[in-house]
Amino acid sequence: MVERHSGNLTFSFNSGTLTGTVTQAGGRVWGINLAGARGIAVGSPEPMSAAFPWAQTCHTLDRLRPLRPRDLVRERELANGVELDFRVGGADFRVTMTLSDDRPDEFVFSLQPLPIGRADLLAAELPGPIGPADGSPIQVLAVYRHQGRLFTGLPGALEPEAPHLRELAMPEGRHRLRFFGVLGDGERIGSAGAGYIAIIDENADAQITLRQESDGRVSSSVAWLPSMGTLAYTRTIRYRFQDNPTVTTLARGFREYAKSAGLFKSLKDKIAERPSVGKLAGATACFIGYEACGLDYVGTFRRLREMGHTAFYAFPLYHINCGFDDTFAGMKLIDIRDKTAGLRALGAITASWTYLAGVADRVELQRLASRNADGTMPLNWRIGDEIWPQTCMAMAAQWFAGQGEAIRQADAHHFDTTASNTLMECYAPSHPLNRRGDRAARIELFREATRHGCIVGSEGVKDWAVPHYDIGSNKEIPVLGESPAYRIVPAQHLVYHDALFSLWWEVHPYDCPHFGIGGHLDSQSLTDLLYGDMPLIFPVGRQYRWAGQGMEAGAVEFEQSLEMPEVPAAAKRSADVARQFGRVATEDMTDFRWLSLDGTVQQTAFGNGASVIANFGAEPFRAFNGAVVPPMAAISV
């Protein structure tokens, strides 16, 4: 038995059973069971394969098998923990568990492949869930897809689209920020007497997995995926324990890590380097469609000025892409660069649409495409029967660097899916790339735009991207009725509100109902008031939507204009939201909490002292200061 103490934690481990505990000073005991985890897979290298970025297959995970005490071949006690060497199926690897020397609240787990065996360590799910030793339920906070979710442990679906789902796998493209938080033994949703955040030092090849039992209890663990076929490098998780944590303190704990790990750059610092970024504070985002049409763009923005808007983020005026030229799936792409001066005169920041993730399906361009290990090309996008191969991001960065003139013609560039889709591997012999290299190439795309002084936006919010871009678009309405098993938490805002402007997905404006979340003027504008975000409308332009349920169905085109009643209604509301956004645009979000038991009344606070209470419920709510918040309304307190 090994036992070690730090200022706040006690770690003990029994190598005979491969079990241990971490005990907080307040008495909460957390259990570790290496033999109870899903374990490891060994053998010859097995590359993953991809159909689409969001459809990557790792068959190796299906062959995980638990560790057994007899697999341990060497144990070494360390001053602050234990080092364990294992041999399984000819593969040698090392597990290290230590209390940090410099952080009294931190326990560190590392898994290291050793190059001495006759087989490779391919994948692993270790150390497995670390939960209360007494088996009491927990709540788990993770950043999944569009926003943070607190999985409450109440019975229900982990994912509304799959109501019977009991296991939710979140690879890097889904967990967005490289942490999850655990609240243990809490009497209220969103708080507890003890808990921790689990931070993945390198998440390019990591997957957070949540599981829910039939009684609603949830657990969370990390699966380590192969890099180009094997585990390849050391994988580390930092568990930082908290007393009396809340969803806010969990997210703020990751903010602290992000700052120390180079995953943070404030908007104020970005503005100092590129003053144009500051013009976004108080602006209204105006999506104007991918497609060309004959509507009056300049006249529309003039009318928006008359409605009270003072500045705009207008996108896209034109496209930059890998070989599509002026058409895409038979649709003529927008190019109104001749209207740039007129729009700028009305206070618009003009942006391109930069789609480099897919390449036109032409033989001469396939040199840019990514390859699976078997030589096939994964796809990036599809409309009906038309498909486009995935671009290797190293080749995309090389190609984009030669587009200086097109880059300089806009104030900003919106990179489609670059900070959204899962990192990918490329096995093309002339430009192979692992997922860490893919990430570096995406960062280089952003840097090329900022070298020209441009604002950078992208679909998605990922921690690695935040220091390198200015606008990230993925968000959810804070109150959802589909599942009692989770609640929406503005985790990305609690970490990054003063580092990144958060926007709705471009086809989710207040006035566009064709894509699910969008078209909900009241709840979306209320969300932006609560979160201190930029409003998004679609005041003019032409766009496609799906003809049926998904990409295979093809597309139907539609137009938006101020002649449609929902568009001026959204324009008027968004002018008010933009003014509130301007007050807190570059401020830190310091607190978030639910004020009602059902979660429909929520409050945020910001670094300049501003605070907002929003009521998403059907009844008035009386605030602590006696003020009444009407249904579907917000007040400043």
C-alpha positions as CSV (number, residue, x, y, z in Angstrom):
1,M,0.0,0.0,0.0
2,V,1.3,3.4,-1.0
3,E,0.0,6.5,0.8
4,R,1.0,10.1,0.1
5,H,-0.3,13.5,1.4
6,S,-0.4,17.0,0.0
7,G,-1.9,20.1,1.5
8,N,-5.5,19.2,0.5
9,L,-5.4,15.6,-0.7
10,T,-4.4,12.1,0.4
11,F,-3.6,9.5,-2.2
12,S,-3.5,5.8,-1.4
13,F,-3.0,2.8,-3.8
14,N,-2.9,-1.0,-3.4
15,S,-1.0,-2.6,-6.3
16,G,-2.3,-6.0,-5.3
17,T,-5.8,-5.0,-6.3
18,L,-5.0,-2.1,-8.6
19,T,-7.4,0.1,-6.6
20,G,-6.9,3.3,-4.7
21,T,-8.5,6.5,-3.4
22,V,-8.0,10.2,-3.4
23,T,-9.4,11.9,-0.2
24,Q,-10.1,15.6,0.0
25,A,-9.4,17.4,3.3
26,G,-13.1,17.8,3.8
27,G,-13.5,14.0,3.9
28,R,-14.9,13.2,0.4
29,V,-13.3,9.9,-0.8
30,W,-13.0,9.3,-4.5
31,G,-12.3,5.7,-5.8
32,I,-9.8,4.6,-8.4
33,N,-10.1,1.1,-9.9
34,L,-7.6,0.4,-12.7
35,A,-8.9,-3.2,-12.8
36,G,-12.5,-2.0,-13.2
37,A,-11.8,0.3,-16.1
38,R,-12.3,-0.8,-19.7
39,G,-8.6,-1.1,-20.0
40,I,-6.3,-1.4,-22.9
41,A,-5.9,-2.8,-26.4
42,V,-2.6,-4.1,-27.8
43,G,-1.3,-5.5,-31.1
44,S,-0.1,-4.2,-34.5
45,P,-0.9,-0.6,-35.5
46,E,-4.5,-0.1,-36.5
47,P,-5.2,3.3,-38.1
48,M,-8.6,4.9,-37.7
49,S,-10.7,5.6,-40.8
50,A,-13.0,8.4,-41.6
51,A,-16.1,8.6,-43.8
52,F,-16.9,12.3,-42.9
53,P,-15.1,14.4,-40.2
54,W,-17.9,13.5,-37.8
55,A,-17.9,9.8,-38.7
56,Q,-14.5,8.4,-37.8
57,T,-14.2,4.8,-36.7
58,C,-11.8,3.4,-34.1
59,H,-12.4,-0.4,-34.0
60,T,-9.5,-0.7,-31.5
61,L,-11.8,0.5,-28.8
62,D,-14.0,-2.6,-29.3
63,R,-11.0,-4.7,-28.2
64,L,-10.3,-3.1,-24.9
65,R,-9.7,-5.5,-22.0
66,P,-9.4,-4.8,-18.3
67,L,-6.0,-4.8,-16.5
68,R,-5.3,-7.5,-14.0
69,P,-3.0,-7.5,-11.1
70,R,-0.8,-10.1,-12.7
71,D,-0.2,-7.7,-15.6
72,L,1.9,-5.6,-13.2
73,V,5.6,-6.3,-13.7
74,R,7.2,-3.5,-11.7
75,E,6.1,-1.1,-9.0
76,R,8.2,1.9,-7.9
77,E,7.2,4.3,-5.1
78,L,7.8,8.0,-5.8
79,A,8.1,10.8,-3.4
80,N,4.6,12.0,-4.4
81,G,2.9,8.8,-5.7
82,V,3.5,5.6,-7.5
83,E,4.9,4.4,-10.9
84,L,3.5,1.1,-12.3
85,D,4.9,-0.8,-15.3
86,F,2.6,-3.3,-17.1
87,R,3.1,-5.9,-19.8
88,V,0.1,-7.1,-21.7
89,G,0.2,-9.2,-24.9
90,G,3.8,-8.2,-25.5
91,A,3.1,-4.4,-25.1
92,D,4.9,-2.6,-22.3
93,F,3.5,0.6,-20.8
94,R,3.8,2.7,-17.6
95,V,1.1,4.3,-15.4
96,T,2.1,7.1,-13.1
97,M,-0.2,8.5,-10.4
98,T,1.1,11.4,-8.3
99,L,0.0,14.3,-6.2
100,S,1.4,17.6,-7.7
101,D,4.4,19.2,-6.1
102,D,3.2,22.7,-6.9
103,R,-0.6,22.4,-6.6
104,P,-2.1,21.0,-3.3
105,D,-5.4,20.4,-5.1
106,E,-4.1,18.3,-8.0
107,F,-3.8,14.6,-8.7
108,V,-2.1,13.6,-12.0
109,F,-2.6,10.4,-14.0
110,S,-0.3,9.6,-16.9
111,L,-0.2,6.6,-19.3
112,Q,3.1,6.2,-21.2
113,P,3.8,3.6,-24.0
114,L,7.3,2.0,-23.5
115,P,9.3,1.1,-26.6
116,I,10.6,-2.2,-25.3
117,G,7.8,-4.7,-26.1
118,R,7.2,-6.8,-29.2
119,A,3.7,-5.3,-29.6
120,D,2.2,-1.8,-29.5
121,L,-0.2,-0.2,-27.1
122,L,-3.0,0.8,-29.4
123,A,-5.7,2.4,-27.3
124,A,-6.9,2.6,-23.7
125,E,-9.6,3.8,-21.4
126,L,-7.7,4.4,-18.1
127,P,-8.0,5.2,-15.3
128,G,-11.7,4.8,-15.8
129,P,-14.3,6.8,-13.9
130,I,-13.2,8.4,-10.7
131,G,-16.3,8.7,-8.6
132,P,-17.4,8.7,-4.9
133,A,-16.0,5.7,-3.2
134,D,-19.4,5.1,-1.5
135,G,-21.2,4.9,-4.9
136,S,-23.3,8.0,-4.4
137,P,-24.5,9.8,-7.6
138,I,-22.7,12.6,-9.3
139,Q,-23.4,15.3,-11.8
140,V,-21.1,15.8,-14.8
141,L,-20.3,19.0,-16.7
142,A,-19.0,18.7,-20.2
143,V,-18.8,21.0,-23.2
144,Y,-20.7,19.0,-25.8
145,R,-21.3,20.2,-29.4
146,H,-22.9,23.7,-29.1
147,Q,-22.5,24.5,-25.4
148,G,-21.8,23.1,-21.9
149,R,-24.2,20.5,-20.5
150,L,-24.6,19.5,-16.9
151,F,-25.6,15.9,-16.9
152,T,-27.7,15.8,-13.8
153,G,-28.1,12.1,-13.1
154,L,-31.9,12.4,-13.5
155,P,-33.3,9.7,-15.7
156,G,-33.6,10.7,-19.4
157,A,-31.6,10.8,-22.6
158,L,-28.0,11.8,-22.8
159,E,-28.8,13.0,-26.3
160,P,-32.4,14.1,-27.4
161,E,-31.9,12.7,-30.9
162,A,-31.3,9.2,-29.3
163,P,-33.7,8.9,-26.4
164,H,-32.5,5.4,-25.4
165,L,-28.8,6.3,-25.5
166,R,-26.8,5.0,-22.5
167,E,-23.3,5.9,-23.7
168,L,-22.3,9.2,-25.2
169,A,-18.8,9.3,-26.9
170,M,-17.3,12.7,-27.3
171,P,-14.1,12.8,-29.4
172,E,-12.2,16.0,-29.8
173,G,-14.7,17.4,-32.3
174,R,-17.5,17.0,-29.8
175,H,-16.1,17.8,-26.4
176,R,-14.7,21.2,-27.7
177,L,-13.0,22.2,-24.4
178,R,-10.6,19.6,-23.0
179,F,-12.1,19.1,-19.6
180,F,-15.1,17.6,-17.8
181,G,-16.2,18.5,-14.3
182,V,-17.7,16.3,-11.6
183,L,-20.0,17.4,-8.8
184,G,-20.4,14.8,-6.0
185,D,-23.1,14.4,-3.3
186,G,-24.8,17.7,-4.1
187,E,-28.3,18.5,-2.9
188,R,-29.0,21.0,-5.7
189,I,-28.5,20.8,-9.4
190,G,-25.3,22.6,-10.3
191,S,-23.6,22.6,-6.9
192,A,-22.1,20.1,-4.5
193,G,-20.0,19.6,-1.3
194,A,-17.1,18.3,-3.3
195,G,-16.0,17.8,-6.8
196,Y,-13.2,18.1,-9.4
197,I,-12.3,19.1,-12.9
198,A,-10.5,16.6,-15.1
199,I,-8.2,18.3,-17.6
200,I,-6.8,16.5,-20.6
201,D,-3.3,17.9,-21.3
202,E,-3.4,16.8,-25.0
203,N,-6.8,16.1,-26.3
204,A,-6.2,15.7,-30.1
205,D,-6.4,11.9,-29.7
206,A,-8.8,11.8,-26.7
207,Q,-12.4,11.0,-26.2
208,I,-14.6,11.8,-23.2
209,T,-17.2,9.1,-22.6
210,L,-20.3,9.5,-20.5
211,R,-22.4,6.6,-19.4
212,Q,-25.8,6.6,-17.8
213,E,-27.3,3.6,-15.9
214,S,-31.0,2.8,-15.9
215,D,-31.4,4.6,-12.6
216,G,-30.0,7.8,-14.1
217,R,-26.6,7.6,-12.5
218,V,-23.8,8.9,-14.7
219,S,-20.1,8.3,-14.9
220,S,-17.4,9.9,-17.0
221,S,-14.0,8.7,-18.2
222,V,-11.4,9.4,-20.9
223,A,-10.6,7.0,-23.8
224,W,-7.2,7.4,-25.4
225,L,-7.4,7.0,-29.2
226,P,-4.5,5.9,-31.4
227,S,-2.4,8.4,-33.3
228,M,-1.6,7.1,-36.7
229,G,-2.3,3.6,-35.4
230,T,-0.8,3.5,-31.9
231,L,-1.0,5.3,-28.6
232,A,2.3,6.9,-29.7
233,Y,2.9,9.4,-26.8
234,T,2.3,10.0,-23.1
235,R,-1.4,10.8,-22.2
236,T,-2.1,12.8,-19.1
237,I,-5.2,13.9,-17.1
238,R,-5.0,16.4,-14.3
239,Y,-7.7,16.1,-11.6
240,R,-8.1,19.3,-9.7
241,F,-10.4,18.9,-6.7
242,Q,-12.6,21.6,-5.3
243,D,-14.6,22.1,-2.1
244,N,-18.2,23.3,-2.5
245,P,-17.9,23.5,-6.3
246,T,-20.6,24.9,-8.7
247,V,-20.8,24.8,-12.4
248,T,-19.2,28.2,-12.4
249,T,-16.2,27.2,-10.3
250,L,-15.7,24.1,-12.4
251,A,-15.6,26.1,-15.6
252,R,-13.5,28.8,-14.0
253,G,-11.0,26.1,-12.9
254,F,-10.5,25.3,-16.6
255,R,-10.1,29.0,-17.4
256,E,-7.2,29.1,-14.9
257,Y,-5.6,26.1,-16.7
258,A,-6.2,27.6,-20.2
259,K,-4.4,30.8,-19.2
260,S,-1.3,28.8,-18.0
261,A,-1.3,26.4,-21.0
262,G,-1.4,29.0,-23.8
263,L,-5.1,28.4,-24.6
264,F,-6.1,32.0,-23.8
265,K,-5.7,35.4,-25.3
266,S,-8.0,38.2,-24.3
267,L,-10.0,40.3,-26.7
268,K,-8.3,43.4,-25.3
269,D,-5.0,42.0,-26.4
270,K,-6.3,41.0,-29.8
271,I,-7.7,44.5,-30.2
272,A,-4.4,46.0,-29.3
273,E,-2.8,44.0,-32.1
274,R,-5.7,44.4,-34.7
275,P,-7.8,47.4,-33.8
276,S,-10.6,46.3,-36.2
277,V,-11.5,43.6,-33.7
278,G,-12.8,46.3,-31.4
279,K,-15.3,47.4,-33.9
280,L,-17.3,44.3,-33.3
281,A,-18.3,45.4,-29.8
282,G,-21.9,46.6,-30.0
283,A,-22.3,45.3,-33.6
284,T,-25.1,43.3,-35.1
285,A,-24.1,40.2,-37.0
286,C,-25.9,40.0,-40.4
287,F,-25.7,36.7,-42.3
288,I,-26.5,37.5,-45.9
289,G,-26.5,34.0,-47.4
290,Y,-24.1,31.9,-49.5
291,E,-25.8,32.5,-52.8
292,A,-26.1,35.4,-55.3
293,C,-29.4,37.3,-55.7
294,G,-30.7,40.6,-56.9
295,L,-31.9,42.1,-53.6
296,D,-30.7,45.5,-52.4
297,Y,-28.0,44.9,-49.9
298,V,-26.8,48.5,-49.4
299,G,-30.4,49.8,-49.1
300,T,-31.2,47.1,-46.5
301,F,-28.3,48.1,-44.3
302,R,-29.3,51.7,-44.6
303,R,-32.7,50.8,-43.3
304,L,-31.1,48.9,-40.5
305,R,-29.3,52.0,-39.5
306,E,-32.6,53.8,-39.3
307,M,-33.8,51.1,-36.9
308,G,-31.1,52.0,-34.5
309,H,-28.2,49.8,-35.5
310,T,-24.8,51.4,-35.5
311,A,-22.3,48.7,-36.6
312,F,-22.5,45.4,-38.4
313,Y,-20.6,42.2,-39.0
314,A,-21.8,41.4,-42.6
315,F,-20.9,38.0,-44.0
316,P,-20.3,36.7,-46.6
317,L,-19.7,39.2,-49.4
318,Y,-17.7,36.6,-51.4
319,H,-16.2,33.2,-51.2
320,I,-12.7,31.8,-51.0
321,N,-12.6,28.1,-51.7
322,C,-10.6,25.2,-53.1
323,G,-11.8,25.1,-56.7
324,F,-15.5,25.8,-56.6
325,D,-15.1,29.1,-58.3
326,D,-18.5,30.8,-58.5
327,T,-20.8,27.8,-58.2
328,F,-21.5,25.2,-55.6
329,A,-23.9,22.2,-56.2
330,G,-25.3,24.2,-59.2
331,M,-25.9,27.3,-57.1
332,K,-24.3,30.6,-58.0
333,L,-22.3,31.9,-55.1
334,I,-22.5,35.4,-53.8
335,D,-19.9,37.9,-54.8
336,I,-20.8,41.5,-54.0
337,R,-17.3,42.9,-53.5
338,D,-18.5,45.9,-55.6
339,K,-20.7,46.9,-52.7
340,T,-18.0,46.8,-50.1
341,A,-17.4,50.5,-50.0
342,G,-21.2,51.2,-49.6
343,L,-21.5,48.7,-46.8
344,R,-18.4,50.0,-45.0
345,A,-19.8,53.5,-45.2
346,L,-22.8,52.3,-43.2
347,G,-20.7,50.8,-40.4
348,A,-20.3,47.3,-41.8
349,I,-17.3,45.0,-41.2
350,T,-17.2,42.9,-44.3
351,A,-16.3,39.3,-44.4
352,S,-15.6,36.5,-46.9
353,W,-16.8,32.9,-46.6
354,T,-13.6,30.8,-46.6
355,Y,-14.4,27.1,-47.2
356,L,-11.2,25.1,-47.4
357,A,-12.3,22.0,-45.5
358,G,-13.6,20.5,-48.7
359,V,-12.1,20.5,-52.2
360,A,-13.9,20.5,-55.5
361,D,-14.2,16.9,-56.8
362,R,-11.9,17.4,-59.8
363,V,-9.0,15.1,-60.6
364,E,-6.5,18.0,-60.8
365,L,-7.4,19.1,-57.2
366,Q,-7.3,15.7,-55.6
367,R,-3.7,16.3,-54.7
368,L,-5.1,18.6,-51.9
369,A,-7.4,15.9,-50.6
370,S,-6.9,13.8,-47.4
371,R,-6.5,10.1,-47.5
372,N,-7.4,7.2,-45.2
373,A,-4.7,4.6,-44.6
374,D,-6.3,2.4,-47.4
375,G,-6.0,5.2,-49.9
376,T,-9.6,6.2,-49.9
377,M,-10.6,9.9,-49.6
378,P,-12.9,10.8,-46.7
379,L,-15.7,13.2,-47.6
380,N,-16.3,16.6,-46.2
381,W,-19.7,17.6,-47.4
382,R,-22.6,16.4,-49.5
383,I,-25.7,17.9,-51.1
384,G,-27.9,15.3,-52.8
385,D,-25.7,13.2,-55.1
386,E,-22.8,15.7,-55.1
387,I,-19.9,15.0,-52.8
388,W,-16.7,16.8,-51.9
389,P,-13.5,15.2,-50.6
390,Q,-12.0,16.3,-47.3
391,T,-9.0,18.6,-47.8
392,C,-5.8,17.8,-46.0
393,M,-5.4,20.9,-43.7
394,A,-1.6,21.1,-44.4
395,M,-2.4,21.5,-48.1
396,A,-5.2,23.9,-47.3
397,A,-2.8,26.1,-45.3
398,Q,-0.3,26.0,-48.2
399,W,-3.0,26.9,-50.7
400,F,-4.5,29.7,-48.6
401,A,-1.1,31.4,-48.1
402,G,-1.1,32.1,-51.8
403,Q,-4.5,34.0,-51.7
404,G,-3.1,37.3,-50.4
405,E,-5.2,39.5,-52.8
406,A,-8.4,37.7,-51.9
407,I,-7.6,37.9,-48.2
408,R,-7.0,41.6,-48.3
409,Q,-10.3,42.4,-50.0
410,A,-12.3,41.8,-46.8
411,D,-12.1,43.1,-43.2
412,A,-12.8,39.6,-41.8
413,H,-12.8,35.9,-42.9
414,H,-15.2,33.3,-41.6
415,F,-13.6,29.8,-41.9
416,D,-16.3,27.2,-42.4
417,T,-15.9,24.3,-39.9
418,T,-12.2,24.9,-39.2
419,A,-12.8,25.3,-35.5
420,S,-15.7,22.9,-35.5
421,N,-15.1,19.6,-37.2
422,T,-13.0,16.8,-35.6
423,L,-9.3,16.8,-36.2
424,M,-8.3,14.3,-38.8
425,E,-5.4,12.1,-39.9
426,C,-4.1,12.1,-43.4
427,Y,-2.1,9.2,-44.9
428,A,-1.3,10.7,-48.3
429,P,2.3,9.7,-48.9
430,S,3.3,13.2,-50.0
431,H,1.6,15.0,-47.0
432,P,0.9,12.7,-44.1
433,L,-0.5,14.4,-41.0
434,N,-1.5,13.3,-37.5
435,R,-4.3,15.0,-35.6
436,R,-1.9,17.3,-33.8
437,G,-0.4,18.3,-37.2
438,D,-3.9,18.9,-38.5
439,R,-4.6,21.2,-35.6
440,A,-1.3,23.1,-36.3
441,A,-2.3,23.6,-39.9
442,R,-5.7,25.0,-38.9
443,I,-4.0,27.4,-36.6
444,E,-1.8,28.4,-39.5
445,L,-4.9,29.2,-41.6
446,F,-6.1,31.6,-38.9
447,R,-2.6,33.2,-38.6
448,E,-2.4,33.8,-42.3
449,A,-5.6,35.9,-42.1
450,T,-4.4,37.8,-38.9
451,R,-1.1,38.6,-40.6
452,H,-3.1,40.7,-43.0
453,G,-4.7,42.5,-40.0
454,C,-8.1,40.7,-40.6
455,I,-10.7,39.6,-38.1
456,V,-11.1,35.8,-38.0
457,G,-14.3,33.9,-37.3
458,S,-15.1,30.2,-37.6
459,E,-17.9,27.8,-37.1
460,G,-17.3,26.2,-33.7
461,V,-15.5,27.0,-30.4
462,K,-12.4,24.9,-29.5
463,D,-9.9,25.8,-26.8
464,W,-6.9,25.4,-29.1
465,A,-8.4,27.9,-31.6
466,V,-9.3,30.7,-29.1
467,P,-5.9,32.5,-29.1
468,H,-5.9,32.6,-32.9
469,Y,-9.4,33.8,-33.8
470,D,-12.1,36.3,-32.7
471,I,-15.6,35.0,-33.4
472,G,-16.8,31.4,-32.7
473,S,-20.3,30.3,-33.8
474,N,-21.9,27.5,-31.8
475,K,-24.5,28.1,-29.1
476,E,-27.8,26.7,-27.7
477,I,-30.9,28.2,-26.1
478,P,-30.4,27.8,-22.3
479,V,-33.7,26.1,-21.5
480,L,-34.4,22.9,-23.4
481,G,-37.4,20.6,-22.7
482,E,-36.2,17.5,-24.5
483,S,-34.3,15.8,-21.6
484,P,-34.5,16.1,-17.8
485,A,-31.0,14.5,-17.8
486,Y,-29.1,17.6,-18.5
487,R,-29.1,21.4,-18.3
488,I,-27.4,23.9,-20.6
489,V,-24.5,25.7,-19.0
490,P,-22.6,28.6,-20.7
491,A,-19.3,26.9,-20.0
492,Q,-17.5,28.4,-23.0
493,H,-18.6,31.9,-21.8
494,L,-17.4,31.3,-18.3
495,V,-14.0,30.4,-19.7
496,Y,-13.7,32.6,-22.7
497,H,-16.3,35.5,-22.8
498,D,-13.5,38.1,-22.7
499,A,-11.4,36.1,-25.2
500,L,-13.9,35.4,-28.0
501,F,-17.1,36.8,-29.4
502,S,-19.7,34.0,-29.4
503,L,-22.3,33.8,-32.2
504,W,-25.1,31.5,-33.3
505,W,-24.4,29.2,-36.2
506,E,-24.8,31.3,-39.3
507,V,-28.1,29.6,-40.4
508,H,-29.5,30.0,-36.8
509,P,-30.4,33.8,-37.0
510,Y,-33.4,35.2,-35.0
511,D,-35.4,35.3,-38.2
512,C,-34.6,32.1,-40.1
513,P,-36.6,29.0,-39.0
514,H,-35.3,26.5,-41.5
515,F,-32.5,24.9,-39.4
516,G,-33.9,24.0,-36.0
517,I,-32.5,26.3,-33.4
518,G,-32.9,29.4,-35.5
519,G,-36.1,31.5,-36.0
520,H,-36.9,31.7,-32.2
521,L,-36.7,35.4,-31.8
522,D,-37.8,35.6,-28.2
523,S,-35.6,32.8,-26.7
524,Q,-32.6,33.6,-28.9
525,S,-32.6,37.3,-28.1
526,L,-33.1,36.6,-24.4
527,T,-30.1,34.2,-24.6
528,D,-27.9,36.9,-26.0
529,L,-29.0,39.4,-23.4
530,L,-28.2,36.9,-20.6
531,Y,-24.8,35.8,-22.1
532,G,-23.8,39.3,-23.3
533,D,-23.4,38.2,-26.9
534,M,-23.7,39.6,-30.4
535,P,-27.2,39.3,-32.0
536,L,-27.5,37.5,-35.4
537,I,-30.1,38.2,-38.1
538,F,-30.6,37.4,-41.8
539,P,-31.9,40.7,-43.2
540,V,-31.2,40.1,-46.9
541,G,-29.9,37.4,-49.2
542,R,-30.3,34.0,-50.7
543,Q,-29.5,30.7,-49.0
544,Y,-30.2,26.9,-49.4
545,R,-31.8,24.6,-46.9
546,W,-32.2,20.8,-46.9
547,A,-35.0,19.5,-49.0
548,G,-35.6,16.7,-46.5
549,Q,-34.0,15.1,-43.5
550,G,-30.3,15.5,-44.1
551,M,-27.6,16.0,-46.7
552,E,-28.8,13.2,-48.9
553,A,-32.1,14.9,-49.6
554,G,-30.6,17.8,-51.7
555,A,-31.3,21.5,-51.3
556,V,-34.1,24.1,-51.7
557,E,-33.2,27.8,-52.1
558,F,-35.0,30.6,-50.3
559,E,-34.6,34.4,-49.9
560,Q,-34.8,36.7,-46.9
561,S,-35.6,40.5,-46.9
562,L,-37.1,43.2,-44.8
563,E,-40.4,42.8,-46.7
564,M,-41.0,39.6,-44.7
565,P,-42.7,40.4,-41.3
566,E,-40.3,38.3,-39.2
567,V,-37.2,40.0,-40.5
568,P,-37.9,43.6,-39.4
569,A,-39.2,42.3,-36.1
570,A,-35.9,40.5,-35.5
571,A,-34.0,43.6,-36.7
572,K,-35.7,45.9,-34.2
573,R,-35.1,43.4,-31.3
574,S,-31.5,42.9,-32.2
575,A,-30.8,46.6,-32.0
576,D,-31.6,46.5,-28.3
577,V,-29.5,43.3,-27.9
578,A,-26.5,44.9,-29.7
579,R,-26.5,47.8,-27.2
580,Q,-26.4,45.4,-24.2
581,F,-23.7,43.4,-26.0
582,G,-21.6,46.6,-26.4
583,R,-21.7,47.1,-22.6
584,V,-20.1,43.7,-21.8
585,A,-18.5,42.6,-25.1
586,T,-14.9,42.3,-23.8
587,E,-15.8,41.6,-20.2
588,D,-15.1,38.4,-18.3
589,M,-18.3,36.4,-17.4
590,T,-17.6,35.9,-13.7
591,D,-20.7,34.0,-12.6
592,F,-23.7,31.9,-13.8
593,R,-26.5,30.4,-11.7
594,W,-30.0,29.1,-11.8
595,L,-32.4,31.1,-9.7
596,S,-35.4,28.8,-10.0
597,L,-35.6,25.1,-9.2
598,D,-36.8,24.3,-12.8
599,G,-33.8,26.2,-14.3
600,T,-35.9,28.6,-16.3
601,V,-34.7,31.7,-14.5
602,Q,-30.9,32.3,-14.8
603,Q,-28.4,35.0,-13.8
604,T,-25.0,36.0,-15.2
605,A,-22.5,38.5,-13.9
606,F,-19.6,40.2,-15.6
607,G,-16.2,41.7,-14.7
608,N,-17.4,45.3,-14.9
609,G,-20.2,44.7,-12.4
610,A,-23.0,44.2,-14.9
611,S,-25.5,41.5,-14.1
612,V,-28.5,40.1,-16.0
613,I,-31.5,38.0,-14.8
614,A,-33.4,36.3,-17.7
615,N,-36.7,34.5,-17.2
616,F,-37.4,31.8,-19.8
617,G,-40.4,30.6,-17.9
618,A,-44.1,31.2,-18.3
619,E,-44.7,33.0,-15.0
620,P,-43.2,36.3,-13.6
621,F,-40.3,35.9,-11.3
622,R,-39.5,38.1,-8.3
623,A,-35.8,38.8,-7.9
624,F,-33.9,39.1,-4.6
625,N,-34.1,42.9,-4.8
626,G,-37.8,42.8,-5.3
627,A,-37.8,43.5,-9.0
628,V,-40.1,41.5,-11.1
629,V,-38.9,39.7,-14.2
630,P,-41.7,39.1,-16.7
631,P,-42.0,35.9,-18.6
632,M,-39.5,35.8,-21.6
633,A,-37.8,39.0,-20.5
634,A,-34.5,40.1,-18.9
635,I,-33.6,42.8,-16.4
636,S,-30.2,44.3,-15.4
637,V,-29.5,44.2,-11.6
